[in-house]
Amino acid sequence: MTPSISDLGEKVLSRLRVIESFASILMDNHAFKDDQQNGFAPQLDFHGESAIHEAMYMLAEQARDQLSQLMNAAGEAQ
């Protein structure tokens, strides 16, 4: 069963919202080591940062794949 265009669009937008929200939370809470330069103590160690980067990468890959499916489905609908 092929997902509908609106379902694919919602999946892409959902993943992008998660990425944006997650990044905002992390930046607002000074979670990264880069914040140490600005006088804040980082809240994540190397392994924590690596896990977050991997999760963001996976979500971005899923969004990219679904965006590709969305574009293909839109092309077929024409």
Biopython code that builds the backbone (N, CA, C, O; Angstrom):
import numpy as np
from Bio.PDB.StructureBuilder import StructureBuilder

atoms = [
    (1, "MET", "N", (0.840, -1.184, 0.000)),
    (1, "MET", "CA", (0.000, 0.000, 0.000)),
    (1, "MET", "C", (0.884, 1.246, 0.000)),
    (1, "MET", "O", (1.788, 1.376, 0.826)),
    (2, "THR", "N", (0.622, 2.134, -0.908)),
    (2, "THR", "CA", (1.389, 3.367, -1.023)),
    (2, "THR", "C", (0.755, 4.447, -0.148)),
    (2, "THR", "O", (-0.453, 4.674, -0.218)),
    (3, "PRO", "N", (1.567, 5.113, 0.675)),
    (3, "PRO", "CA", (1.009, 6.177, 1.513)),
    (3, "PRO", "C", (0.510, 7.335, 0.651)),
    (3, "PRO", "O", (1.042, 7.588, -0.430)),
    (4, "SER", "N", (-0.509, 8.030, 1.133)),
    (4, "SER", "CA", (-1.046, 9.161, 0.380)),
    (4, "SER", "C", (-0.078, 10.341, 0.453)),
    (4, "SER", "O", (0.804, 10.398, 1.309)),
    (5, "ILE", "N", (-0.272, 11.265, -0.462)),
    (5, "ILE", "CA", (0.588, 12.450, -0.502)),
    (5, "ILE", "C", (0.472, 13.231, 0.801)),
    (5, "ILE", "O", (1.480, 13.697, 1.332)),
    (6, "SER", "N", (-0.733, 13.377, 1.319)),
    (6, "SER", "CA", (-0.899, 14.136, 2.567)),
    (6, "SER", "C", (-0.248, 13.415, 3.743)),
    (6, "SER", "O", (0.305, 14.064, 4.631)),
    (7, "ASP", "N", (-0.305, 12.071, 3.763)),
    (7, "ASP", "CA", (0.362, 11.310, 4.830)),
    (7, "ASP", "C", (1.871, 11.507, 4.773)),
    (7, "ASP", "O", (2.514, 11.710, 5.803)),
    (8, "LEU", "N", (2.431, 11.447, 3.574)),
    (8, "LEU", "CA", (3.873, 11.645, 3.419)),
    (8, "LEU", "C", (4.273, 13.060, 3.825)),
    (8, "LEU", "O", (5.282, 13.257, 4.502)),
    (9, "GLY", "N", (3.488, 14.029, 3.414)),
    (9, "GLY", "CA", (3.773, 15.419, 3.783)),
    (9, "GLY", "C", (3.744, 15.618, 5.282)),
    (9, "GLY", "O", (4.593, 16.316, 5.836)),
    (10, "GLU", "N", (2.775, 15.012, 5.941)),
    (10, "GLU", "CA", (2.678, 15.131, 7.399)),
    (10, "GLU", "C", (3.857, 14.452, 8.088)),
    (10, "GLU", "O", (4.354, 14.952, 9.096)),
    (11, "LYS", "N", (4.307, 13.322, 7.555)),
    (11, "LYS", "CA", (5.463, 12.635, 8.142)),
    (11, "LYS", "C", (6.718, 13.494, 8.029)),
    (11, "LYS", "O", (7.500, 13.581, 8.975)),
    (12, "VAL", "N", (6.910, 14.127, 6.877)),
    (12, "VAL", "CA", (8.071, 15.003, 6.690)),
    (12, "VAL", "C", (7.997, 16.167, 7.674)),
    (12, "VAL", "O", (8.966, 16.452, 8.378)),
    (13, "LEU", "N", (6.851, 16.833, 7.721)),
    (13, "LEU", "CA", (6.697, 17.975, 8.618)),
    (13, "LEU", "C", (6.851, 17.575, 10.077)),
    (13, "LEU", "O", (7.426, 18.321, 10.869)),
    (14, "SER", "N", (6.346, 16.416, 10.431)),
    (14, "SER", "CA", (6.466, 15.931, 11.800)),
    (14, "SER", "C", (7.923, 15.762, 12.201)),
    (14, "SER", "O", (8.324, 16.190, 13.283)),
    (15, "ARG", "N", (8.710, 15.147, 11.344)),
    (15, "ARG", "CA", (10.131, 14.944, 11.654)),
    (15, "ARG", "C", (10.881, 16.268, 11.724)),
    (15, "ARG", "O", (11.758, 16.447, 12.569)),
    (16, "LEU", "N", (10.540, 17.183, 10.844)),
    (16, "LEU", "CA", (11.190, 18.492, 10.879)),
    (16, "LEU", "C", (10.824, 19.260, 12.146)),
    (16, "LEU", "O", (11.670, 19.952, 12.714)),
    (17, "ARG", "N", (9.568, 19.146, 12.597)),
    (17, "ARG", "CA", (9.163, 19.794, 13.847)),
    (17, "ARG", "C", (9.926, 19.218, 15.030)),
    (17, "ARG", "O", (10.351, 19.958, 15.917)),
    (18, "VAL", "N", (10.103, 17.889, 15.047)),
    (18, "VAL", "CA", (10.839, 17.245, 16.137)),
    (18, "VAL", "C", (12.284, 17.729, 16.153)),
    (18, "VAL", "O", (12.816, 18.069, 17.210)),
    (19, "ILE", "N", (12.916, 17.760, 14.987)),
    (19, "ILE", "CA", (14.308, 18.215, 14.903)),
    (19, "ILE", "C", (14.422, 19.661, 15.391)),
    (19, "ILE", "O", (15.301, 19.985, 16.190)),
    (20, "GLU", "N", (13.535, 20.519, 14.909)),
    (20, "GLU", "CA", (13.573, 21.930, 15.297)),
    (20, "GLU", "C", (13.336, 22.108, 16.796)),
    (20, "GLU", "O", (14.046, 22.873, 17.449)),
    (21, "SER", "N", (12.349, 21.412, 17.340)),
    (21, "SER", "CA", (12.042, 21.522, 18.765)),
    (21, "SER", "C", (13.177, 20.991, 19.625)),
    (21, "SER", "O", (13.549, 21.602, 20.627)),
    (22, "PHE", "N", (13.721, 19.854, 19.227)),
    (22, "PHE", "CA", (14.818, 19.248, 19.974)),
    (22, "PHE", "C", (16.032, 20.174, 19.985)),
    (22, "PHE", "O", (16.656, 20.373, 21.027)),
    (23, "ALA", "N", (16.360, 20.731, 18.839)),
    (23, "ALA", "CA", (17.500, 21.652, 18.755)),
    (23, "ALA", "C", (17.261, 22.889, 19.612)),
    (23, "ALA", "O", (18.177, 23.366, 20.282)),
    (24, "SER", "N", (16.052, 23.402, 19.594)),
    (24, "SER", "CA", (15.721, 24.577, 20.390)),
    (24, "SER", "C", (15.869, 24.296, 21.885)),
    (24, "SER", "O", (16.428, 25.108, 22.622)),
    (25, "ILE", "N", (15.369, 23.154, 22.324)),
    (25, "ILE", "CA", (15.483, 22.773, 23.737)),
    (25, "ILE", "C", (16.944, 22.666, 24.143)),
    (25, "ILE", "O", (17.345, 23.187, 25.183)),
    (26, "LEU", "N", (17.733, 21.994, 23.327)),
    (26, "LEU", "CA", (19.147, 21.812, 23.652)),
    (26, "LEU", "C", (19.894, 23.140, 23.690)),
    (26, "LEU", "O", (20.707, 23.370, 24.585)),
    (27, "MET", "N", (19.624, 24.010, 22.730)),
    (27, "MET", "CA", (20.313, 25.300, 22.704)),
    (27, "MET", "C", (19.870, 26.179, 23.872)),
    (27, "MET", "O", (20.699, 26.853, 24.483)),
    (28, "ASP", "N", (18.580, 26.181, 24.189)),
    (28, "ASP", "CA", (18.074, 26.993, 25.298)),
    (28, "ASP", "C", (18.620, 26.529, 26.642)),
    (28, "ASP", "O", (18.734, 27.326, 27.573)),
    (29, "ASN", "N", (18.957, 25.253, 26.751)),
    (29, "ASN", "CA", (19.454, 24.699, 28.009)),
    (29, "ASN", "C", (20.975, 24.568, 28.039)),
    (29, "ASN", "O", (21.528, 23.940, 28.942)),
    (30, "HIS", "N", (21.645, 25.153, 27.063)),
    (30, "HIS", "CA", (23.114, 25.166, 27.031)),
    (30, "HIS", "C", (23.686, 23.770, 27.219)),
    (30, "HIS", "O", (24.537, 23.545, 28.080)),
    (31, "ALA", "N", (23.208, 22.834, 26.401)),
    (31, "ALA", "CA", (23.576, 21.436, 26.567)),
    (31, "ALA", "C", (24.905, 21.072, 25.911)),
    (31, "ALA", "O", (25.517, 20.068, 26.277)),
    (32, "PHE", "N", (25.355, 21.862, 24.961)),
    (32, "PHE", "CA", (26.527, 21.460, 24.186)),
    (32, "PHE", "C", (27.823, 22.050, 24.730)),
    (32, "PHE", "O", (27.817, 23.062, 25.432)),
    (33, "LYS", "N", (28.920, 21.405, 24.397)),
    (33, "LYS", "CA", (30.236, 21.841, 24.869)),
    (33, "LYS", "C", (30.579, 23.243, 24.375)),
    (33, "LYS", "O", (31.314, 23.969, 25.043)),
    (34, "ASP", "N", (30.058, 23.631, 23.218)),
    (34, "ASP", "CA", (30.346, 24.964, 22.679)),
    (34, "ASP", "C", (29.893, 26.066, 23.624)),
    (34, "ASP", "O", (30.460, 27.158, 23.614)),
    (35, "ASP", "N", (28.884, 25.798, 24.439)),
    (35, "ASP", "CA", (28.374, 26.808, 25.363)),
    (35, "ASP", "C", (29.370, 27.134, 26.466)),
    (35, "ASP", "O", (29.247, 28.163, 27.130)),
    (36, "GLN", "N", (30.350, 26.268, 26.664)),
    (36, "GLN", "CA", (31.362, 26.507, 27.684)),
    (36, "GLN", "C", (32.125, 27.793, 27.367)),
    (36, "GLN", "O", (32.556, 28.501, 28.278)),
    (37, "GLN", "N", (32.290, 28.091, 26.097)),
    (37, "GLN", "CA", (32.975, 29.318, 25.684)),
    (37, "GLN", "C", (32.178, 30.555, 26.086)),
    (37, "GLN", "O", (32.751, 31.628, 26.272)),
    (38, "ASN", "N", (30.876, 30.412, 26.219)),
    (38, "ASN", "CA", (30.012, 31.530, 26.595)),
    (38, "ASN", "C", (29.767, 31.596, 28.094)),
    (38, "ASN", "O", (28.903, 32.347, 28.547)),
    (39, "GLY", "N", (30.514, 30.824, 28.866)),
    (39, "GLY", "CA", (30.390, 30.867, 30.318)),
    (39, "GLY", "C", (29.387, 29.900, 30.908)),
    (39, "GLY", "O", (29.092, 29.980, 32.100)),
    (40, "PHE", "N", (28.854, 28.992, 30.115)),
    (40, "PHE", "CA", (27.894, 28.012, 30.616)),
    (40, "PHE", "C", (28.560, 26.653, 30.717)),
    (40, "PHE", "O", (29.383, 26.296, 29.874)),
    (41, "ALA", "N", (28.214, 25.905, 31.727)),
    (41, "ALA", "CA", (28.736, 24.542, 31.866)),
    (41, "ALA", "C", (27.917, 23.619, 30.970)),
    (41, "ALA", "O", (26.690, 23.605, 31.070)),
    (42, "PRO", "N", (28.566, 22.846, 30.096)),
    (42, "PRO", "CA", (27.817, 21.934, 29.228)),
    (42, "PRO", "C", (27.139, 20.842, 30.045)),
    (42, "PRO", "O", (27.686, 20.370, 31.042)),
    (43, "GLN", "N", (25.953, 20.447, 29.618)),
    (43, "GLN", "CA", (25.197, 19.429, 30.342)),
    (43, "GLN", "C", (25.344, 18.049, 29.733)),
    (43, "GLN", "O", (24.882, 17.066, 30.313)),
    (44, "LEU", "N", (25.975, 17.956, 28.583)),
    (44, "LEU", "CA", (26.140, 16.663, 27.920)),
    (44, "LEU", "C", (27.616, 16.328, 27.792)),
    (44, "LEU", "O", (28.446, 17.205, 27.553)),
    (45, "ASP", "N", (27.932, 15.060, 27.950)),
    (45, "ASP", "CA", (29.295, 14.618, 27.682)),
    (45, "ASP", "C", (29.400, 14.212, 26.211)),
    (45, "ASP", "O", (28.438, 14.344, 25.454)),
    (46, "PHE", "N", (30.554, 13.726, 25.820)),
    (46, "PHE", "CA", (30.789, 13.353, 24.426)),
    (46, "PHE", "C", (29.792, 12.303, 23.946)),
    (46, "PHE", "O", (29.267, 12.404, 22.837)),
    (47, "HIS", "N", (29.529, 11.292, 24.781)),
    (47, "HIS", "CA", (28.621, 10.213, 24.373)),
    (47, "HIS", "C", (27.189, 10.723, 24.218)),
    (47, "HIS", "O", (26.473, 10.310, 23.306)),
    (48, "GLY", "N", (26.784, 11.609, 25.101)),
    (48, "GLY", "CA", (25.451, 12.191, 24.995)),
    (48, "GLY", "C", (25.292, 13.014, 23.733)),
    (48, "GLY", "O", (24.279, 12.920, 23.040)),
    (49, "GLU", "N", (26.305, 13.824, 23.438)),
    (49, "GLU", "CA", (26.257, 14.618, 22.211)),
    (49, "GLU", "C", (26.248, 13.724, 20.984)),
    (49, "GLU", "O", (25.525, 13.989, 20.024)),
    (50, "SER", "N", (27.046, 12.668, 21.009)),
    (50, "SER", "CA", (27.097, 11.743, 19.869)),
    (50, "SER", "C", (25.746, 11.085, 19.639)),
    (50, "SER", "O", (25.304, 10.950, 18.498)),
    (51, "ALA", "N", (25.089, 10.674, 20.716)),
    (51, "ALA", "CA", (23.777, 10.034, 20.597)),
    (51, "ALA", "C", (22.752, 11.006, 20.017)),
    (51, "ALA", "O", (21.929, 10.620, 19.186)),
    (52, "ILE", "N", (22.801, 12.254, 20.450)),
    (52, "ILE", "CA", (21.866, 13.258, 19.940)),
    (52, "ILE", "C", (22.126, 13.539, 18.463)),
    (52, "ILE", "O", (21.190, 13.636, 17.670)),
    (53, "HIS", "N", (23.393, 13.667, 18.100)),
    (53, "HIS", "CA", (23.720, 13.895, 16.689)),
    (53, "HIS", "C", (23.228, 12.734, 15.827)),
    (53, "HIS", "O", (22.695, 12.946, 14.738)),
    (54, "GLU", "N", (23.408, 11.514, 16.313)),
    (54, "GLU", "CA", (22.961, 10.334, 15.556)),
    (54, "GLU", "C", (21.437, 10.324, 15.411)),
    (54, "GLU", "O", (20.915, 10.018, 14.339)),
    (55, "ALA", "N", (20.727, 10.659, 16.490)),
    (55, "ALA", "CA", (19.262, 10.700, 16.436)),
    (55, "ALA", "C", (18.780, 11.762, 15.447)),
    (55, "ALA", "O", (17.855, 11.517, 14.673)),
    (56, "MET", "N", (19.401, 12.930, 15.472)),
    (56, "MET", "CA", (19.027, 13.994, 14.535)),
    (56, "MET", "C", (19.321, 13.573, 13.096)),
    (56, "MET", "O", (18.537, 13.849, 12.188)),
    (57, "TYR", "N", (20.447, 12.909, 12.897)),
    (57, "TYR", "CA", (20.805, 12.431, 11.560)),
    (57, "TYR", "C", (19.773, 11.423, 11.063)),
    (57, "TYR", "O", (19.358, 11.475, 9.906)),
    (58, "MET", "N", (19.359, 10.507, 11.937)),
    (58, "MET", "CA", (18.373, 9.494, 11.547)),
    (58, "MET", "C", (17.040, 10.143, 11.190)),
    (58, "MET", "O", (16.418, 9.770, 10.195)),
    (59, "LEU", "N", (16.596, 11.110, 11.991)),
    (59, "LEU", "CA", (15.345, 11.804, 11.688)),
    (59, "LEU", "C", (15.448, 12.573, 10.369)),
    (59, "LEU", "O", (14.506, 12.585, 9.577)),
    (60, "ALA", "N", (16.582, 13.205, 10.141)),
    (60, "ALA", "CA", (16.773, 13.945, 8.893)),
    (60, "ALA", "C", (16.777, 13.000, 7.692)),
    (60, "ALA", "O", (16.219, 13.326, 6.645)),
    (61, "GLU", "N", (17.401, 11.838, 7.839)),
    (61, "GLU", "CA", (17.412, 10.844, 6.758)),
    (61, "GLU", "C", (15.991, 10.360, 6.459)),
    (61, "GLU", "O", (15.606, 10.228, 5.298)),
    (62, "GLN", "N", (15.213, 10.097, 7.516)),
    (62, "GLN", "CA", (13.830, 9.664, 7.319)),
    (62, "GLN", "C", (13.026, 10.747, 6.611)),
    (62, "GLN", "O", (12.256, 10.460, 5.694)),
    (63, "ALA", "N", (13.207, 11.991, 7.040)),
    (63, "ALA", "CA", (12.484, 13.097, 6.411)),
    (63, "ALA", "C", (12.883, 13.230, 4.944)),
    (63, "ALA", "O", (12.031, 13.473, 4.090)),
    (64, "ARG", "N", (14.163, 13.073, 4.650)),
    (64, "ARG", "CA", (14.633, 13.164, 3.263)),
    (64, "ARG", "C", (14.027, 12.053, 2.411)),
    (64, "ARG", "O", (13.570, 12.299, 1.295)),
    (65, "ASP", "N", (14.025, 10.827, 2.940)),
    (65, "ASP", "CA", (13.452, 9.705, 2.201)),
    (65, "ASP", "C", (11.959, 9.911, 1.951)),
    (65, "ASP", "O", (11.461, 9.633, 0.860)),
    (66, "GLN", "N", (11.251, 10.399, 2.966)),
    (66, "GLN", "CA", (9.822, 10.616, 2.805)),
    (66, "GLN", "C", (9.540, 11.796, 1.885)),
    (66, "GLN", "O", (8.539, 11.797, 1.168)),
    (67, "LEU", "N", (10.409, 12.795, 1.900)),
    (67, "LEU", "CA", (10.256, 13.909, 0.970)),
    (67, "LEU", "C", (10.442, 13.428, -0.462)),
    (67, "LEU", "O", (9.733, 13.868, -1.366)),
    (68, "SER", "N", (11.391, 12.530, -0.666)),
    (68, "SER", "CA", (11.599, 11.942, -1.992)),
    (68, "SER", "C", (10.366, 11.154, -2.425)),
    (68, "SER", "O", (9.937, 11.256, -3.574)),
    (69, "GLN", "N", (9.794, 10.366, -1.506)),
    (69, "GLN", "CA", (8.571, 9.620, -1.810)),
    (69, "GLN", "C", (7.434, 10.581, -2.133)),
    (69, "GLN", "O", (6.643, 10.336, -3.044)),
    (70, "LEU", "N", (7.356, 11.673, -1.380)),
    (70, "LEU", "CA", (6.314, 12.672, -1.592)),
    (70, "LEU", "C", (6.434, 13.290, -2.982)),
    (70, "LEU", "O", (5.435, 13.463, -3.680)),
    (71, "MET", "N", (7.647, 13.618, -3.374)),
    (71, "MET", "CA", (7.857, 14.206, -4.698)),
    (71, "MET", "C", (7.520, 13.202, -5.796)),
    (71, "MET", "O", (6.928, 13.572, -6.810)),
    (72, "ASN", "N", (7.889, 11.947, -5.608)),
    (72, "ASN", "CA", (7.548, 10.915, -6.587)),
    (72, "ASN", "C", (6.038, 10.729, -6.689)),
    (72, "ASN", "O", (5.492, 10.617, -7.786)),
    (73, "ALA", "N", (5.368, 10.697, -5.535)),
    (73, "ALA", "CA", (3.914, 10.523, -5.525)),
    (73, "ALA", "C", (3.223, 11.714, -6.181)),
    (73, "ALA", "O", (2.242, 11.544, -6.905)),
    (74, "ALA", "N", (3.727, 12.909, -5.931)),
    (74, "ALA", "CA", (3.137, 14.104, -6.540)),
    (74, "ALA", "C", (3.337, 14.080, -8.054)),
    (74, "ALA", "O", (2.454, 14.492, -8.806)),
    (75, "GLY", "N", (4.493, 13.601, -8.497)),
    (75, "GLY", "CA", (4.750, 13.489, -9.932)),
    (75, "GLY", "C", (3.844, 12.476, -10.596)),
    (75, "GLY", "O", (3.390, 12.688, -11.721)),
    (76, "GLU", "N", (3.575, 11.374, -9.909)),
    (76, "GLU", "CA", (2.689, 10.339, -10.451)),
    (76, "GLU", "C", (1.245, 10.807, -10.484)),
    (76, "GLU", "O", (0.470, 10.373, -11.335)),
    (77, "ALA", "N", (0.875, 11.695, -9.558)),
    (77, "ALA", "CA", (-0.505, 12.173, -9.482)),
    (77, "ALA", "C", (-0.833, 13.139, -10.614)),
    (77, "ALA", "O", (-2.005, 13.375, -10.910)),
    (78, "GLN", "N", (0.192, 13.696, -11.248)),
    (78, "GLN", "CA", (-0.067, 14.668, -12.325)),
    (78, "GLN", "C", (-0.419, 13.982, -13.561)),
    (78, "GLN", "O", (-0.671, 14.630, -14.576)),
]
sb = StructureBuilder()
sb.init_structure("model")
sb.init_model(0)
sb.init_chain("A")
sb.init_seg("    ")
for serial, (resi, resn, name, xyz) in enumerate(atoms, 1):
    if name == "N":
        sb.init_residue(resn, " ", resi, " ")
    sb.init_atom(name, np.array(xyz, "f"), 0.0, 1.0, " ", f" {name:<3s}", serial, name[0])
structure = sb.get_structure()
